[in-house]
Amino acid sequence: MENPIRLISSRQVHEGRLVRLREDRVLLPLGTEALYEYVEIKQGSSTLAMEDNGDVWLVREWKYALGRPTIEVVSGGLEPGEDPVDGARRELREEAGLTAAEMIPLGHVDPFTTMLRCPNYLFLARGLTPVPHEREEAEIMELLRVPLETAVRMVMDGEITHGSSSVLILKAAALVNKEAKFTA
């Protein structure tokens, strides 16, 4: 689909360490001028680490913006120029103290398409090996090992509310079910 909206002018309202706010003046298809505001944050990756027996590793982490802990898969921002799979491997090592022999890409999500530009790439990590973690000072977290079915239940019951984590857990469960049917 071709963009039906024409850009008249654009200005950066704010640029912080992690967030940029843009304001675009546009011309809508019927000739009306409008103002669009949107936020750009760095791209990210989310990784669901899965043991050979089907258990998965989740992270319970305090989230300052929410004022509470959340349960998520391993997630983090990509460094400038960093390939999504490399960022996913780095975050897996830093946060969970794991490396993976296999990183299966499961697409990406656009967390909030109306006013946020921030693609987040999804991976299923298999063939895990423990290594020392390298957490940042602000990463106050606890690792949780649960069966994949429990993680799915946590998504469905609203215990896991992080969007990328929810999508990734459900996609991984669908993939595992498909693989099980194929090998049966």
Stockholm file with secondary structure:
# STOCKHOLM 1.0

chainA/1-184         MENPIRLISSRQVHEGRLVRLREDRVLLPLGTEALYEYVEIKQGSSTLAMEDNGDVWLVREWKYALGRPTIEVVSGGLEPGEDPVDGARRELREEAGLTAAEMIPLGHVDPFTTMLRCPNYLFLARGLTPVPHEREEAEIMELLRVPLETAVRMVMDGEITHGSSSVLILKAAALVNKEAKFTA
#=GR chainA/1-184 SS CCCCCEEEEEEEEEECSSEEEEEEEEECTTSCEEEEEEEEECCEEEEEEECTTSEEEEEEEEETTTTEEEEECEEEECCTTCCHHHHHHHHIIIIICEEEEEEEEEEEECSCTTTEECCEEEEEEEEEEECCCCCCTTCCEEEEEEEHHHHHHHHHTTSCCCHHHHHHHHHHHHHHHHHHHHHC
#=GC SS_cons         CCCCCEEEEEEEEEECSSEEEEEEEEECTTSCEEEEEEEEECCEEEEEEECTTSEEEEEEEEETTTTEEEEECEEEECCTTCCHHHHHHHHIIIIICEEEEEEEEEEEECSCTTTEECCEEEEEEEEEEECCCCCCTTCCEEEEEEEHHHHHHHHHTTSCCCHHHHHHHHHHHHHHHHHHHHHC
//
